[in-house]
Amino acid sequence: LNRFEAARHVLDGTAREPQREQGCAFAPSNIALCKYWGKRNEELNLPVTSSLSISLGDLGAHTTVKPAEKDRLILNGRELAANDKISERAFAFIDLFRTGTALRLEIDSTINIPVAAGVASSAAGFAALTLALDDLFGWNLAPRQLSILARMGSGSAARSITPGFMLWHAGNDEQGMDSYAEPIQETWPTLRIGLVLLCEGEKAIGSREAMKRTRGTSALYQAWPRKVYEDITAVRHAIETRDIDILGRTAESNALAMHATMLDSWPPVLYWQAETIEVLRKVWALREEDLSLYITMDAGPNVKLLFTEADASAVSEAFPNIQIVTPFANGDPD
Ligand code: DP6
């Protein structure tokens, strides 16, 4: 079953013509605490395992989409060339929803995540685009269906449809109709995410290719699904009891295990730079001094810190070059 059929299945006869002048939406970026690494279906971005993330509050993508003379993608105020990889991916995604029409669309997207933080913008980008299309076409789809559509743009975008903690179910349906993310109904107002701003090193291989290589060549990868399953259980418990040490320890171990499977691939995949290791050692030293401070990392050299408000000033002092995100900035009724 291909992407077009899967999209048709979700839309099930709803409009494929604009119902208004333009569609607008915001979607937050997200960082996985238990990672998505490896696909069981590459065309539909169906994962081998479930994954669990936290969204980054107001850091994300604001997107407007409207009919135009030709397809255009404007990213942070600059129009990208039609043959740019990002444009090609965005227009291939839009093709899923405009079969048989001559409709051309202009996408205008502003992403407010600092590039040096190394937070993938594709998750927020594809989620905001999906929500903006829902607005333009008047689909009124439920979050679950929107998550399925966003997933076909980029897997991690499935987790950016709504804010907060998100659990993306791997599912086992071949069409992926049970592979969507849904919110975990818990907030944690004192939780903080630190984005350590490092220079991007030379561009290593993309995550799409790297996860394919890992799944295909790493013997360690066999142990990965069970590890993620156990880590998700532990993180869910940590969220319920607001236990930063269990949350942090589990997320850090999960990220390091993912990187271990990459190192075990052939040819090996190593995203780390010298600064990455410096940050890790510094975090481990601060933990010796009783800070509840942990790391997570994705397909790049950057490090993201996990901690709570109680340690926020110590963390900013240790990392002057940090951007601190409050995922639940709107507080908590209880
Ligand atoms: C390391 O969602 O960018 O950030 O589905 O191929 O678009 P595609 O991959 P993508 O991969 C994200 C990988 C990760 C871990 C995670 O976010 O769970």
Boltz pocket constraint, residues with backbone or C-beta under 6 A from the ligand:
constraints:
  - pocket:
      binder: B
      contacts: [[A, 30], [A, 31], [A, 32], [A, 34], [A, 35], [A, 36], [A, 37], [A, 45], [A, 51], [A, 120], [A, 122], [A, 151], [A, 153], [A, 154], [A, 155], [A, 156], [A, 157], [A, 207], [A, 208], [A, 297], [A, 298], [A, 299]]
      max_distance: 6.0
